[in-house]
Amino acid sequence: MDVVDLSRFQFASTSIFHFFFVSLTVGLAFLIAVMETFAYVSQRRREVYGRMTNFFGHLFLINFAVGVVTGIVQEFQFGMNWSQFSYFVGNIFGVPLTLEVLMAFFLESTFIGLWWFGKDKLKPWMSLAAIWLVAIGTQVSAFWIVLANAWMHHPVGFEVVDGQARLTDFGAVVFNYKAWIYFFHVQGSAWVVAGFFVLGIAAYHLLRRQDADVFGKALRIGLVFAAIGTVFSALSGHTAAQVAREDQPMKFAAMEAQWETSESPAPWSLVAVIDEEDRQNTVNIEIPYLGSILAYNGLEGRYEGINQLEEEYDEQFGPGSYTPPVTWVYWSFRIMVAIGSLLLATAFLGLFLWWRRRASLDETRWFLRALVWFIPLPWIANFTGWVTTEMGRQPFMVYGWLTVEEGVSANSSSEVLVGLVGLWIVYLGLIGLDVYLLSSTARAGVHRKPGAQLLAAPPPDYQGVGLADYDRKN
């Protein structure tokens, strides 16, 4: 592998490792704020919701504490591996990345500490306000990061001066339609991750008939959250794909492995065996009309083929190869869609069981077992979604302006390889630590002390019970 391939693999690795933590943090912060709200407004169930918030808040703090450092390394790579890219986009990227730190990271860090370590000192409304500010901070942070990424897909509000993109219209960057579509999709996906995380843990304890009063309610909150998240993610993802057909047709063609321009109405490829060397599909099982329905919301419409787009791009951008890795994009997209459809059906099946069997949802053991096994699926869907998005715009880093080869630093292969190996060792260690702490704490339950303890805080005093009384009772 040359410098470009190694640098791409390193950045892709750290992005996926970082997003392992981010997706749970963004979704779980909002979900815990909802739990805290129930604890604040409910008179009859205040103590139950208080224990629920404390339990899942502990898991949230573990994930945040272990994962926060991975984002710092992510930004260092812009200078280490992609200095030419940083030179080109620095005037644009500097604004959202700075605003993310000033508007979001400081907000999250400050009020996480106040909310968690001040539980026995703050008034209930102050604690509630603190966790909502944390939740808002995570959304703001996600927006600015996604905004920077979306600009690479649809660059707006700039001019090129001396080989460098210079910001000319900050409003155009902020209201870039691509950014808002991506933000809604990332937001919905984070809710799905958090929802099924809570569902899986609640199901685990309900199967063992432990703390049913807490985890039964957590199951229902998680179901509503997961249902909303799956619908939100599906609708925004569908919109993003339709937009890609217009402004990134090569990506869309790769998602469908469409080598030649389709007829109208267009079919949808269900399964294809792709021969990228000969630029064709040796096997392609298609569903008639479905391609036009998905791409145009109607029975008419076609989309351009990769071979025809290659010729157009050669004329527009100069001779070269503008075809992304079709196999990766095609199958990543289908894995994401398949898992997303399964999770959507699972969430609404849970709501149906809740409606039909209100008193016995906690006893539907086959459904609870499925929820435990489904915990990792949202992460897999998220990762494959990012593979589709980022590999689909190759060879461009900034679509239509800067290719991957033009953005790489002047490093040697051995230098990049050493950094890659070191990052893998560190990141795998962090993920292993995170999984160990989360699983140990999650299995311990509400009342039992976990084998691994991190960032322990006193329980909230929801019913005027002193800490000594609480410890004596539990």
C-alpha positions in Angstrom: 0.0 0.0 0.0 1.3 3.5 -0.9 1.1 6.6 1.2 -2.3 7.6 -0.1 -3.9 4.2 0.7 -2.3 4.0 4.1 -3.4 7.5 5.0 -6.9 6.8 3.8 -7.0 3.6 5.9 -5.7 5.4 8.9 -8.2 8.2 8.7 -11.1 5.8 8.1 -10.0 3.7 11.1 -9.9 6.6 13.5 -13.2 7.9 12.2 -15.0 4.7 12.8 -13.3 4.2 16.2 -14.3 7.8 17.2 -17.8 7.4 16.0 -18.2 4.2 18.1 -18.3 6.6 21.1 -19.9 9.6 19.5 -23.1 8.0 18.3 -23.9 6.7 21.7 -23.0 9.9 23.5 -25.2 12.1 21.2 -28.2 9.9 21.5 -27.9 8.8 25.1 -27.5 12.4 26.4 -30.9 13.3 25.0 -32.6 10.1 26.3 -31.2 10.6 29.8 -32.5 14.2 29.8 -36.0 12.8 29.1 -35.6 10.3 31.9 -34.5 13.1 34.3 -37.6 15.1 33.2 -39.8 12.2 34.1 -38.1 12.0 37.5 -38.7 15.7 38.0 -42.3 15.9 37.0 -43.5 12.5 38.4 -44.6 12.5 42.0 -45.6 8.9 42.2 -42.7 7.4 40.3 -40.0 9.9 41.1 -37.7 7.5 43.0 -38.0 4.9 40.2 -37.1 7.4 37.4 -34.3 8.8 39.6 -32.7 5.4 39.9 -33.1 4.8 36.2 -31.5 8.2 35.4 -28.6 7.5 37.7 -28.0 4.0 36.2 -28.0 5.1 32.6 -26.2 8.3 33.5 -23.3 6.2 34.8 -23.1 4.4 31.5 -23.2 7.7 29.7 -20.3 9.1 31.7 -18.2 6.0 31.1 -18.7 6.3 27.3 -18.0 10.1 27.4 -14.9 9.9 29.6 -13.2 7.1 27.5 -14.2 8.4 24.1 -13.6 12.1 24.4 -9.9 11.8 23.6 -10.4 10.0 20.3 -11.8 13.1 18.7 -8.6 15.1 19.5 -6.5 12.6 17.6 -9.0 12.7 14.8 -8.2 16.5 14.3 -4.5 16.0 14.5 -4.5 13.9 11.4 -5.5 16.8 9.3 -2.0 18.1 9.8 -0.2 14.8 10.0 -1.6 13.0 7.0 -3.6 15.6 5.0 -1.6 18.8 5.1 -2.4 19.8 1.5 -6.1 19.2 2.2 -5.8 21.3 5.4 -4.1 24.1 3.4 -7.0 24.1 0.9 -9.9 23.9 3.3 -8.4 25.5 6.5 -10.1 28.8 6.0 -13.4 27.0 5.8 -12.9 24.3 8.3 -11.5 26.5 11.0 -14.8 28.2 11.6 -17.1 25.3 12.4 -14.4 23.4 14.3 -13.7 26.4 16.5 -17.4 27.0 17.0 -17.8 23.3 18.0 -15.3 23.7 20.8 -16.5 27.1 22.0 -20.3 26.5 21.7 -20.5 22.8 22.4 -17.5 21.1 24.0 -17.1 23.6 26.8 -20.9 23.5 27.4 -20.9 19.7 27.6 -17.8 19.4 29.8 -18.9 22.0 32.3 -22.5 20.9 32.8 -21.7 17.1 32.8 -19.6 17.7 35.9 -22.3 19.9 37.5 -25.0 17.3 36.8 -23.1 14.2 37.8 -21.1 15.3 40.8 -23.6 17.8 42.1 -26.5 15.4 42.3 -26.7 15.6 46.1 -26.0 19.4 46.2 -28.0 21.0 43.4 -31.7 21.6 43.6 -33.7 19.2 41.3 -34.5 21.9 38.7 -30.8 22.8 38.5 -29.9 19.2 37.9 -32.6 19.0 35.2 -31.3 22.2 33.6 -27.8 20.9 33.6 -28.5 17.6 31.8 -30.6 19.4 29.2 -27.7 21.7 28.6 -25.5 18.7 28.1 -28.0 17.2 25.7 -28.2 20.5 23.8 -24.4 20.7 23.7 -24.1 17.3 22.1 -26.5 18.3 19.4 -24.7 21.5 18.7 -21.4 19.6 18.6 -22.7 17.1 16.1 -24.1 19.9 13.9 -20.8 21.8 13.5 -18.9 18.6 12.8 -21.4 17.4 10.3 -21.5 20.9 8.7 -17.8 20.6 8.0 -18.1 17.2 6.5 -21.1 18.2 4.4 -19.2 21.1 2.9 -16.7 18.5 1.5 -19.6 16.9 -0.3 -21.3 20.1 -1.5 -18.8 23.0 -1.2 -20.5 26.5 -1.1 -19.8 30.0 0.0 -16.2 30.3 -1.0 -13.7 31.3 -3.6 -10.3 29.9 -4.5 -7.4 32.4 -4.0 -3.8 31.2 -4.5 -4.8 27.6 -4.4 -6.8 28.0 -1.1 -10.5 28.1 -0.5 -11.5 31.4 1.2 -14.8 31.8 3.0 -17.0 34.4 1.4 -20.5 33.6 2.6 -20.8 32.0 6.1 -24.5 31.9 5.8 -24.3 29.7 2.7 -22.1 27.3 4.6 -24.4 27.2 7.7 -27.6 26.7 5.6 -26.0 24.2 3.2 -28.9 21.9 2.5 -26.5 18.9 2.5 -25.4 19.8 6.1 -29.0 19.8 7.4 -29.9 16.5 5.7 -26.8 14.9 7.0 -27.3 16.3 10.5 -30.9 15.0 10.7 -29.7 11.6 9.5 -26.8 11.5 12.1 -29.3 12.6 14.8 -31.8 9.9 13.9 -29.0 7.3 13.8 -27.7 8.4 17.2 -31.2 8.0 18.7 -31.4 4.5 17.3 -28.1 3.6 18.8 -29.1 5.0 22.2 -32.6 3.5 22.0 -31.5 0.0 21.3 -28.7 0.3 23.9 -31.3 1.1 26.6 -33.6 -1.6 25.2 -30.9 -4.3 25.2 -29.9 -3.5 28.8 -33.4 -3.3 30.0 -34.3 -6.6 28.3 -31.2 -8.3 29.9 -32.4 -7.4 33.4 -36.1 -8.2 32.7 -35.1 -11.6 31.5 -33.5 -12.2 34.9 -36.4 -10.5 36.7 -34.2 -7.9 38.3 -35.5 -4.4 39.1 -38.5 -4.8 36.9 -40.0 -1.5 38.2 -37.0 0.4 36.7 -36.2 -1.6 33.6 -39.8 -2.1 32.6 -40.2 1.7 32.3 -36.8 2.0 30.7 -37.9 -0.6 28.1 -40.9 1.5 27.2 -39.0 4.8 27.0 -36.4 3.0 24.8 -39.1 1.7 22.5 -40.6 5.1 21.9 -37.1 6.6 21.4 -36.0 3.8 19.0 -39.2 4.1 17.0 -38.8 7.8 16.5 -35.1 7.4 15.7 -35.7 4.7 13.1 -38.4 6.7 11.3 -36.3 9.9 11.4 -33.2 8.1 10.2 -35.1 6.3 7.4 -36.7 9.5 6.1 -33.6 11.6 6.2 -31.5 8.8 4.7 -34.0 8.4 1.8 -33.8 12.2 1.2 -30.0 12.1 1.3 -30.0 9.4 -1.4 -32.3 11.3 -3.6 -30.2 14.4 -3.3 -27.1 12.4 -4.1 -28.7 11.4 -7.4 -28.8 15.1 -8.3 -25.5 16.5 -6.9 -23.3 13.4 -6.7 -24.6 11.1 -9.5 -21.5 9.0 -9.5 -22.0 8.1 -5.8 -25.7 7.2 -6.5 -24.7 5.1 -9.5 -22.1 3.2 -7.3 -24.8 2.7 -4.6 -26.9 0.9 -7.3 -23.9 -0.7 -9.2 -25.4 0.9 -12.3 -22.7 0.7 -15.0 -24.9 1.8 -17.9 -27.6 4.5 -17.8 -30.9 2.8 -16.8 -34.2 2.8 -18.6 -37.3 4.5 -17.3 -38.9 3.2 -15.1 -35.7 2.0 -13.5 -35.4 -1.3 -11.5 -33.7 -1.6 -8.2 -30.8 -4.0 -7.7 -31.4 -6.4 -4.9 -28.3 -8.5 -5.2 -25.4 -8.1 -7.7 -22.1 -9.8 -8.3 -19.8 -6.9 -9.4 -16.9 -7.1 -11.7 -15.1 -3.8 -11.3 -12.3 -4.7 -13.7 -14.6 -5.3 -16.6 -17.0 -2.6 -15.3 -20.1 -4.8 -15.3 -22.3 -7.0 -13.1 -21.9 -10.7 -13.8 -25.1 -11.3 -11.8 -27.8 -8.8 -11.0 -31.2 -9.6 -9.5 -33.5 -6.6 -9.9 -36.9 -5.5 -8.7 -38.8 -3.7 -11.5 -40.0 -0.2 -11.0 -38.6 0.1 -7.5 -35.6 2.1 -8.6 -37.7 4.9 -9.9 -40.0 4.8 -6.9 -37.0 5.2 -4.5 -35.2 7.7 -6.6 -38.1 9.9 -7.8 -41.1 8.9 -5.6 -42.9 7.9 -8.7 -43.1 5.3 -11.5 -41.0 7.3 -14.0 -37.4 8.3 -14.0 -33.9 6.9 -14.6 -30.4 7.4 -13.3 -27.1 7.7 -15.1 -24.6 4.9 -15.4 -21.1 4.9 -14.1 -19.5 4.5 -17.6 -21.4 7.5 -19.0 -20.6 9.6 -15.9 -16.9 8.7 -16.2 -16.9 10.2 -19.7 -18.6 13.4 -18.4 -16.2 13.7 -15.5 -13.2 13.3 -17.8 -14.4 16.3 -19.8 -15.3 18.3 -16.7 -12.4 17.7 -14.4 -9.7 16.3 -16.8 -8.5 12.8 -17.6 -8.5 10.4 -14.7 -10.4 7.7 -12.9 -13.5 9.1 -11.1 -15.2 5.7 -10.3 -15.4 5.0 -6.6 -14.9 1.5 -5.2 -18.3 0.2 -6.4 -18.4 -3.1 -4.5 -17.8 -1.4 -1.1 -20.3 1.3 -1.7 -23.0 -1.0 -3.1 -22.8 -3.6 -0.3 -22.3 -1.1 2.5 -25.5 0.7 1.4 -27.5 -2.5 1.4 -26.2 -3.7 4.8 -27.2 -0.3 6.2 -30.7 -0.4 4.7 -31.2 -4.1 5.7 -30.2 -3.4 9.3 -32.2 -0.2 9.5 -35.3 -1.9 8.2 -34.9 -4.7 10.8 -34.5 -2.2 13.6 -37.5 -0.2 12.5 -39.7 -3.3 12.3 -38.4 -4.4 15.8 -39.2 -1.0 17.4 -42.7 -0.9 16.0 -43.2 -4.6 16.9 -42.3 -3.7 20.4 -44.9 -0.8 20.4 -47.5 -3.2 19.0 -46.8 -5.8 21.8 -46.9 -3.0 24.4 -50.3 -1.9 23.0 -51.8 -5.4 22.7 -50.2 -6.9 25.8 -49.6 -3.9 28.0 -49.2 -5.9 31.2 -47.1 -8.7 29.8 -44.6 -6.9 27.6 -41.9 -7.5 30.3 -42.7 -11.3 30.0 -42.4 -11.6 26.2 -39.1 -13.4 26.5 -38.4 -14.1 22.8 -38.7 -10.4 22.1 -36.5 -9.5 25.1 -33.8 -12.0 23.9 -33.9 -10.4 20.5 -33.3 -7.0 22.0 -30.2 -8.2 23.8 -28.7 -9.6 20.6 -29.6 -6.4 18.6 -27.5 -4.1 20.7 -24.5 -4.0 18.2 -26.7 -3.7 15.1 -27.2 0.1 15.1 -23.4 0.6 15.3 -22.9 -1.6 12.3 -25.6 0.3 10.3 -23.9 3.6 11.3 -20.5 2.4 10.2 -21.7 1.0 6.8 -23.6 4.3 6.3 -20.4 6.3 6.7 -18.6 3.9 4.4 -21.3 4.5 1.7 -21.1 8.3 2.2 -17.3 8.7 2.3 -16.2 6.1 -0.2 -19.0 7.1 -2.6 -17.4 10.5 -3.2 -14.0 9.1 -4.0 -11.6 10.1 -5.6 -12.6 13.6 -4.3 -12.0 14.9 -0.8 -13.7 18.2 -1.7 -16.2 17.2 -4.3 -15.2 18.6 -7.7 -12.2 20.6 -6.3 -9.6 18.4 -4.6 -8.8 14.7 -5.0 -7.4 12.4 -2.4 -4.0 12.3 -4.1 -3.8 16.1 -4.1 -4.7 16.4 -0.4 -2.2 13.9 1.1 0.9 15.0 3.2 4.5 14.4 1.9 5.1 11.4 4.2 6.7 8.1 3.6 4.8 4.8 3.7 6.8 3.6 6.7 6.0 6.8 8.7 2.3 6.5 8.0 2.4 2.7 8.8 4.0 3.3 12.2 1.3 5.9 13.1 -1.4 3.5 11.8 -0.2 0.6 14.0 0.1 2.9 17.0 -3.4 4.3 16.6 -4.9 0.9 16.2 -3.2 -0.3 19.4 -4.4 2.7 21.4 -7.9 2.8 19.9 -8.5 -0.9 20.3 -7.4 -0.5 23.9 -9.8 2.3 24.5 -12.7 0.5 22.9 -11.9 -2.6 24.9 -11.9 -0.6 28.1 -15.1 1.1 27.1 -16.9 -2.2 26.4 -15.6 -3.7 29.6 -16.7 -0.8 31.8 -20.1 -0.5 30.0 -20.8 -4.3 30.2 -19.7 -4.6 33.8 -21.7 -1.6 34.9 -24.8 -2.6 32.8 -24.8 -6.2 34.1 -24.5 -5.0 37.7 -27.9 -3.3 37.6 -29.4 -0.6 39.7 -28.6 -1.6 43.2 -25.5 -3.8 42.9 -22.0 -2.3 42.7 -20.3 -3.1 39.4 -17.0 -4.9 39.2 -15.5 -1.9 37.4 -16.4 1.5 38.8 -15.7 4.7 37.0 -16.9 8.3 37.8 -19.1 7.1 40.7 -21.4 9.7 42.0 -23.9 9.8 44.9 -27.5 9.0 44.0 -29.9 11.8 43.7 -32.0 12.7 46.7 -35.4 12.4 45.0 -37.5 11.6 48.1 -35.6 13.5 50.8 -33.8 10.3 51.8 -30.3 11.0 53.1 -27.3 9.3 51.6 -26.7 7.3 54.7 -30.3 6.0 54.6 -30.0 5.2 51.0 -26.8 3.2 51.5 -28.4 1.4 54.5 -31.4 0.5 52.4 -29.5 -0.7 49.3 
